[in-house]
C-alpha cells in the first residue's frame, strides 16, 4: 500500500510541478540566467511520506479501523473453518462406523460439506478483496489530502518542485532541513481533518 501511495504521490506531484515549471519558463523567458546567491533558498520542498503517514490523524484512524476489520474478518473465517473441519471429522467418523442409512444419504452429506467448503473459500476471497478495495480508497483519499495541502502551502508559489522521500523509495539522498516541509504539511492535514470531524 505504501509503495502504491508513494508512486501516486510522486507522479501527481511531478505532473503538477512540470506544468507550473513550463508556465514559469514561458513567463520568465528573459530571465534564464538566474544566479543562485549564497544563502538563498531554492524553490524546492521535501516531504517525508513515512513521517506524514505516521502522524496524519486520518491515516492513523483509518489504518487502525482497517486493521481491526481485517482481524475480525480473519477471526470469523477461522471460526467458520474450524466449524467446517469439525463437521468433516464427524462425517468421516459416521462414514467409518457405517452410521448412514444409505449410500445416497452419505453422498448427499459429502456434497453438502464440499459446497460449504467452496462457499467459505469464496467468502474469504470476497472479504480479502473488500479489504484491499478499502485500502486503495484510503490511499486515494490520502493522496488527495496531500495534494490539497501542498496547494495550500504553496499558494504564494514559493515552491517550484515538491519531492517526496521515504524509507522504501528514498530518491532524496540529502536535503537541508530548511527544505523539509513535512511538519507543516502534517499540521495542515491534521487541522483540516480534525475540523471536518
C-alpha positions in Angstrom: 0.0 0.0 0.0 2.8 2.4 0.9 4.6 1.8 -2.5 1.4 2.5 -4.3 0.8 5.6 -2.3 4.4 6.8 -2.8 4.2 6.2 -6.6 0.9 8.1 -6.9 2.1 11.0 -4.8 5.3 11.3 -6.7 3.6 11.0 -10.1 1.0 13.6 -9.3 3.4 16.0 -7.8 5.8 15.7 -10.7 3.0 16.3 -13.2 1.6 19.3 -11.4 5.1 20.7 -10.8 6.0 20.1 -14.5 3.0 22.2 -15.6 3.9 25.0 -13.2 7.5 24.9 -14.3 6.6 25.2 -18.0 4.4 28.2 -17.3 7.1 29.8 -15.2 9.6 29.2 -18.1 7.3 30.8 -20.6 6.6 33.8 -18.4 10.3 34.3 -17.5 12.0 33.5 -20.8 14.2 36.6 -20.5 15.4 35.6 -17.0 17.0 32.3 -17.9 20.4 33.2 -16.4 19.3 33.2 -12.7 22.2 33.1 -10.3 21.8 31.4 -7.0 23.4 33.5 -4.4 24.9 32.0 -1.3 22.4 31.7 1.5 19.4 31.8 -1.0 16.9 29.1 -0.8 15.9 27.1 -3.9 12.1 26.9 -4.7 12.1 23.2 -3.7 10.4 21.4 -0.8 10.7 17.8 0.6 8.0 15.8 2.3 8.9 12.6 4.2 5.9 10.3 3.4 6.8 7.9 6.3 6.6 10.7 8.9 3.5 12.1 7.3 1.7 8.7 7.4 2.7 8.1 11.0 1.5 11.5 12.2 -1.6 12.2 10.0 -4.6 11.6 12.1 -6.8 10.4 9.2 -4.2 7.7 8.2 -3.8 6.6 11.9 -7.5 6.2 12.5 -8.3 4.6 9.1 -5.4 2.2 9.3 -6.4 1.2 12.8 -10.0 0.7 11.5 -8.8 -1.4 8.6 -6.6 -3.5 10.8 -9.4 -4.2 13.2 -11.7 -5.1 10.3 -9.0 -7.5 8.9 -8.6 -9.1 12.3 -12.4 -9.5 12.7 -12.6 -10.9 9.2 -9.8 -13.5 9.9 -11.5 -14.5 13.2 -14.8 -15.0 11.6 -13.3 -17.1 8.7 -11.2 -19.1 11.2 -14.3 -19.9 13.3 -16.2 -21.0 10.2 -13.2 -23.1 9.0 -13.0 -24.8 12.4 -16.7 -25.5 12.4 -16.5 -27.0 8.9 -13.5 -29.1 9.9 -15.4 -30.5 12.9 -18.3 -31.3 10.6 -15.9 -33.1 8.2 -14.4 -35.1 11.1 -17.9 -36.0 12.2 -18.8 -37.1 8.7 -15.7 -39.2 8.4 -16.5 -41.0 11.7 -20.0 -41.7 10.6 -18.7 -43.0 7.3 -16.2 -45.3 9.1 -18.9 -46.6 11.5 -21.4 -47.0 8.7 -23.8 -44.7 10.5 -25.5 -43.5 7.3 -28.7 -45.4 6.5 -28.0 -45.3 2.8 -25.2 -44.6 0.4 -27.2 -41.8 -1.1 -27.5 -40.1 2.3 -23.7 -40.3 2.8 -23.1 -38.8 -0.7 -25.6 -36.0 -0.1 -23.8 -35.1 3.2 -20.5 -35.2 1.4 -21.8 -32.9 -1.4 -23.1 -30.5 1.3 -19.8 -30.3 3.0 -17.9 -29.8 -0.3 -20.3 -27.0 -1.2 -19.9 -25.4 2.3 -16.1 -25.5 1.8 -16.4 -23.9 -1.6 -18.7 -21.2 -0.2 -16.2 -20.5 2.6 -13.3 -20.1 0.1 -15.4 -17.7 -2.0 -16.4 -15.7 1.1 -12.7 -15.5 2.1 -11.8 -14.1 -1.3 -14.6 -11.6 -1.3 -13.6 -10.3 2.2 -10.0 -10.0 1.1 -10.9 -8.1 -2.0 -13.2 -5.8 0.1 -10.4 -5.1 2.4 -8.0 -4.4 -0.5 -10.5 -2.0 -2.1 -10.9 -0.1 1.2 -7.1 0.2 1.4 -6.9 1.5 -2.1 -9.7 4.0 -1.4 -7.7 5.2 1.7 -4.6 5.7 -0.5 -6.5 7.8 -2.9 -8.0 9.8 -0.1 -4.6 10.4 1.5 -3.1 11.4 -1.9 -6.0 13.9 -2.5 -5.5 15.4 1.0 -1.7 15.7 0.5 -2.2 17.4 -2.9 -4.7 19.8 -1.4 -2.3 20.6 1.5 0.6 21.1 -0.9 -1.5 23.5 -3.0 -2.4 25.4 0.2 1.2 25.5 1.4 2.3 26.8 -2.0 -0.5 29.3 -2.5 2.2 32.0 -2.8 4.1 30.0 -5.4 7.3 29.8 -3.4 7.9 26.1 -4.4 8.5 25.1 -8.0 9.2 21.5 -7.0 8.0 19.3 -4.2 9.7 16.0 -3.7 8.7 13.1 -1.5 11.0 10.7 0.3 10.5 7.6 2.3 12.3 4.6 3.6 11.0 2.4 0.8 11.8 4.8 -2.0 14.4 7.2 -0.9 15.4 9.2 -4.1 16.4 12.2 -2.0 19.8 11.3 -0.5 20.2 14.6 1.2 18.1 17.7 1.7 19.0 20.6 4.0 16.5 20.8 6.9 15.1 24.1 5.7 13.7 22.3 2.6 11.7 19.8 4.7 8.1 20.9 5.0 6.8 17.6 6.4 5.8 19.1 9.7 3.9 22.0 8.0 2.1 19.5 5.9 1.2 17.3 8.8 -0.1 20.3 10.9 -2.2 21.5 8.0 -3.6 18.0 7.2 -4.4 17.3 10.9 -6.0 20.7 11.3 -8.2 20.2 8.3 -9.1 16.6 9.2 -10.0 17.5 12.8 -12.2 20.4 11.7 -14.1 18.1 9.3 -15.0 15.6 12.1 
